[in-house]
Amino acid sequence: GASGGPPGAPAGSEMVKLNVYSLSGGQPFAYHSGVEVFGGEYVFGGGNTSFSGVTVQRPKVPPAGSDWTFYQTIDIAPCRLSRDDAMRAIQELRAEFPASGYDLMARNCNHFSEALCQRLCSCGIPSWVNRLAGIGNALRSAVGGAPTSTGPARAEGAGGPAAAGLVARTTDGDLTSEVDWKAAGVLNAVEDDPTEALRNSGVTSEAGSPELLLLLPFIAPVKMQKLVLEAPDKAQAPTSLRLFANNPNLDMDDAMTGAATQEFQDVSWTSGADGLVATLDVNFLKFQKLSFLAIYASGEDDGTISIRKVSLSGRA
């Protein structure tokens, strides 16, 4: 399960894991991978954009709309960095792995996984994971070829909005069914399957680290007008919320300090049928073409926060 841990978690207390995916019905030597650490899985994919190709997703989720299936998890080594230092290392690698620099043979998801594991624990990934790239580069060398980009690469990373080309629906009201729940994620939650828990009984943050990051991609762009949260009681109710529109590259550090699309300080909670309810009107102009919503919720120092339910309303 997620093990977000407090910002000052001691080095060596968190295992760096490699989640490997194989092609369903494809060649056995082709693999996709992501690095799981501190509750999130970090992957690299390509695209025709100047932004980083590194994204964070729910662990063990295959890339949306792809033929990849989860294959296995490999424990690489204990992380030698604190969570804060690990997040800084990931941020540095984001700059080194732009989406436009993706190359299937020379700079793919597995090359990123190797680089990140080296930063986090000074260990590499098993050589068989990136065997296809080795074969491809050997062939390139034999014919005098060099790594080239073949145009906009399809992102390998999971959790993307995948909205282009879809016919817009005309659903009004509850947008919950418009969320791509298979690619959604929750960081820093104690539950073994926090995304499933969010859809049912709710999620709770790690003890002493009162923050949760909800990552919600949509099947197709929506127009969000209202956000409703439910919490069990005042002690566990988030005191502030930061919303980020169309930013799938967010991690906990970015969510805490980055520029939010809209922010709510001193959230107002009222009594509901089963606990407390907070109803928040969002800036419609900033959320009218929403493909990905990140919600960063935080509470009082050294406590825990709990979100029993998230409801979104608007138009799809």
C-alpha positions in Angstrom: 0.0 0.0 0.0 1.0 3.6 -0.1 3.6 4.6 2.5 3.8 8.3 2.0 5.6 8.8 5.3 6.4 12.2 7.0 8.6 14.6 5.1 11.5 13.8 7.5 11.2 10.0 7.2 14.7 8.6 7.8 16.7 7.4 4.8 16.6 3.6 4.5 13.1 3.2 5.9 11.4 3.2 2.4 12.0 0.4 -0.2 12.5 1.6 -3.8 10.4 -0.8 -6.0 10.3 -1.3 -9.8 6.9 -2.1 -11.2 7.2 -4.0 -14.5 4.5 -4.3 -17.1 4.5 -6.8 -20.1 2.6 -6.7 -23.3 -0.5 -8.9 -23.3 0.1 -11.3 -26.1 3.2 -9.5 -27.2 6.9 -10.3 -27.3 8.2 -11.5 -23.9 11.3 -9.3 -24.1 9.4 -5.9 -24.2 8.6 -4.3 -20.9 7.4 -1.0 -19.5 8.4 0.1 -16.0 7.9 2.7 -13.3 9.6 3.4 -10.0 7.4 3.2 -6.8 8.6 5.2 -3.8 6.8 7.0 -1.0 3.3 6.1 -2.2 3.6 7.1 -5.8 4.9 5.5 -9.0 7.0 7.7 -11.3 7.0 6.9 -15.0 8.4 8.5 -18.2 6.6 8.8 -21.5 6.9 10.8 -24.7 4.7 13.5 -26.3 4.8 16.5 -28.6 5.2 19.0 -25.7 7.9 21.0 -24.0 6.9 19.8 -20.6 8.5 17.0 -18.7 7.5 13.4 -19.7 7.7 12.3 -16.0 4.4 11.8 -14.3 3.3 10.3 -11.0 0.5 7.7 -10.9 -1.2 5.1 -8.8 1.2 2.1 -8.4 0.8 -1.0 -10.5 -1.7 0.7 -13.0 -1.0 -0.1 -16.6 -0.9 2.9 -19.0 -4.4 3.8 -20.0 -5.6 2.6 -23.4 -2.5 0.4 -23.9 -1.8 -3.3 -24.2 0.5 -3.4 -21.2 -0.5 -5.5 -18.2 1.1 -5.5 -14.7 3.8 -8.2 -14.6 5.7 -8.0 -11.3 7.2 -5.8 -8.6 10.9 -6.0 -7.9 12.4 -4.6 -4.7 15.5 -2.7 -5.8 17.0 -1.4 -2.5 16.1 0.8 0.5 16.0 4.5 -0.4 19.0 6.3 0.9 17.2 9.6 0.8 14.6 11.2 3.0 11.2 11.8 1.4 12.0 15.5 0.9 15.4 14.7 -0.7 13.8 12.0 -2.9 11.2 14.5 -4.1 13.9 16.9 -5.0 15.8 14.2 -6.9 12.7 13.4 -8.9 12.2 17.1 -9.6 15.7 17.3 -11.0 15.1 14.3 -13.2 11.9 15.8 -14.6 14.1 18.5 -16.2 16.4 15.9 -17.7 13.5 13.9 -19.2 11.3 16.1 -21.3 8.5 14.4 -23.2 9.9 15.6 -26.5 13.2 13.7 -25.8 11.6 10.3 -25.6 13.2 7.7 -27.8 12.0 4.0 -27.8 15.5 2.6 -28.0 17.8 5.4 -26.5 15.6 7.1 -23.9 12.5 5.3 -22.9 10.6 4.6 -19.6 13.2 2.0 -18.5 16.1 4.4 -19.0 14.2 6.8 -16.7 13.6 4.0 -14.1 17.3 3.2 -14.2 18.3 6.9 -13.6 15.8 7.3 -10.8 16.8 4.2 -9.0 20.4 5.2 -9.2 19.5 8.6 -7.6 17.4 7.1 -4.9 19.4 4.0 -3.8 22.6 3.9 -6.0 21.3 0.6 -7.6 20.2 -0.1 -11.1 17.3 -2.0 -12.6 17.7 -5.6 -13.8 19.1 -5.6 -17.4 16.4 -7.8 -18.8 13.8 -5.1 -18.2 15.3 -2.9 -20.9 16.5 -5.8 -23.2 14.6 -4.5 -26.2 16.4 -1.2 -26.2 19.7 -3.0 -26.1 18.8 -5.1 -29.1 17.6 -2.0 -31.0 20.7 0.0 -30.3 22.9 -2.9 -31.3 21.0 -3.0 -34.7 21.4 0.7 -35.0 25.1 0.5 -34.5 25.4 -2.3 -37.1 23.7 -0.2 -39.8 25.3 3.1 -38.7 22.0 4.5 -37.4 21.6 6.9 -34.5 18.8 7.6 -32.1 16.1 9.6 -33.8 12.7 10.9 -32.8 9.9 9.6 -35.1 7.6 12.5 -34.3 5.3 12.8 -31.3 5.7 9.7 -29.2 2.8 8.1 -27.5 3.2 8.5 -23.8 3.9 5.3 -21.9 3.0 6.7 -18.6 -0.4 5.8 -17.1 -2.9 8.2 -15.8 -3.1 10.5 -18.8 -6.4 12.2 -19.6 -6.7 10.3 -23.0 -9.4 12.7 -24.0 -8.4 13.6 -27.5 -10.8 12.5 -30.2 -13.5 11.4 -27.9 -17.0 12.7 -28.5 -18.1 14.9 -25.6 -20.9 13.6 -23.6 -23.8 15.8 -22.3 -23.9 14.6 -18.7 -25.1 17.3 -16.3 -24.7 17.1 -12.5 -22.5 14.4 -10.9 -19.2 13.9 -12.7 -18.0 10.9 -10.7 -18.7 8.5 -13.6 -16.5 10.7 -15.8 -13.4 10.0 -13.7 -11.0 7.4 -15.2 -10.8 5.5 -11.9 -8.4 2.8 -13.2 -5.8 5.6 -13.7 -6.7 7.6 -10.6 -4.5 7.7 -7.6 -4.2 8.8 -3.9 -0.8 9.6 -2.4 0.1 9.4 1.3 -2.9 7.3 2.3 -2.7 4.3 4.7 -5.1 2.1 2.8 -3.7 -0.8 0.7 -5.9 0.3 -2.3 -6.6 4.0 -1.6 -8.3 4.7 -4.9 -10.8 1.9 -4.3 -11.2 3.1 -0.7 -11.9 6.7 -1.9 -14.8 5.3 -4.0 -16.2 3.4 -1.0 -15.4 4.1 2.7 -12.8 6.9 2.2 -9.1 7.5 2.7 -7.0 8.6 5.7 -3.5 10.1 5.7 -0.4 8.6 7.3 -0.1 9.4 11.0 1.8 12.6 11.7 1.6 13.6 8.0 -1.8 15.3 7.6 -1.9 15.6 3.8 -3.5 13.7 0.9 -3.0 14.2 -2.8 -5.9 13.0 -5.0 -5.1 12.5 -8.7 -8.2 12.3 -10.9 -8.0 12.0 -14.7 -11.2 12.2 -16.7 -12.3 10.0 -19.6 -13.0 13.2 -21.6 -12.8 16.9 -20.7 -15.4 18.2 -18.3 -16.6 21.5 -17.0 -16.4 21.4 -13.2 -18.5 23.8 -11.2 -18.6 22.4 -7.7 -16.5 20.2 -5.4 -18.1 18.5 -2.4 -16.0 16.7 0.3 -17.2 14.7 3.3 -15.1 14.1 6.4 -15.9 12.0 9.5 -15.3 14.7 12.1 -13.8 18.1 12.8 -10.5 16.6 14.1 -9.9 14.8 10.8 -11.4 17.3 8.4 -8.9 19.0 6.0 -8.4 22.7 6.9 -7.1 23.8 3.4 -7.4 22.6 -0.2 -5.4 23.3 -3.2 -6.8 22.5 -6.7 -4.7 22.0 -9.8 -6.2 21.8 -13.3 -4.7 19.8 -16.0 -1.4 19.1 -14.3 -0.7 15.3 -14.2 3.0 15.8 -13.4 2.2 16.9 -9.8 3.8 15.2 -6.7 3.3 16.0 -3.0 6.1 18.6 -3.0 4.7 20.4 -6.0 1.2 20.3 -4.5 2.4 21.8 -1.3 4.4 24.7 -2.6 3.5 25.1 -6.3 1.1 27.6 -7.8 -2.5 26.2 -7.5 -5.3 26.9 -9.9 -7.5 27.7 -7.0 -6.9 27.5 -3.3 -9.3 27.3 -0.3 -7.9 28.3 3.1 -9.9 27.6 6.3 -12.4 25.3 4.7 -15.9 25.7 6.1 -17.5 22.4 7.2 -21.2 21.9 8.0 -23.0 19.0 9.6 -24.2 16.3 7.2 -26.1 13.1 7.4 -23.0 11.1 8.3 -20.2 13.5 9.4 -19.2 16.9 8.0 -19.6 18.3 4.5 -17.7 21.1 2.7 -19.2 22.5 -0.5 -16.9 24.6 -2.7 -17.7 26.6 -5.8 -14.8 26.5 -8.2 -13.8 29.2 -10.7 -15.7 28.0 -13.7 -13.5 29.7 -16.3 -10.4 27.9 -14.9 -12.0 24.4 -14.8 -14.2 24.4 -18.0 -11.8 22.2 -20.0 -10.7 19.9 -17.3 -8.9 16.7 -18.2 -7.1 16.1 -15.0 -7.8 17.3 -11.5 -5.4 17.1 -8.6 -6.7 17.9 -5.1 -4.2 18.6 -2.3 -5.8 18.4 1.1 -3.9 19.3 4.3 -4.7 19.6 8.0 -3.2 20.6 11.3 0.4 19.6 12.0 1.1 16.1 13.5 -2.5 14.9 13.0 -4.3 12.9 10.4 -6.9 13.9 7.9 -9.6 11.7 6.4 -11.8 12.2 3.3 -14.8 9.9 3.2 -16.1 11.0 -0.1 -15.4 13.3 -3.0 -18.2 14.5 -5.3 -17.7 16.6 -8.4 -20.5 18.4 -10.3 -20.7 20.2 -13.6 -21.1 19.2 -17.2 -19.4 16.6 -19.3 
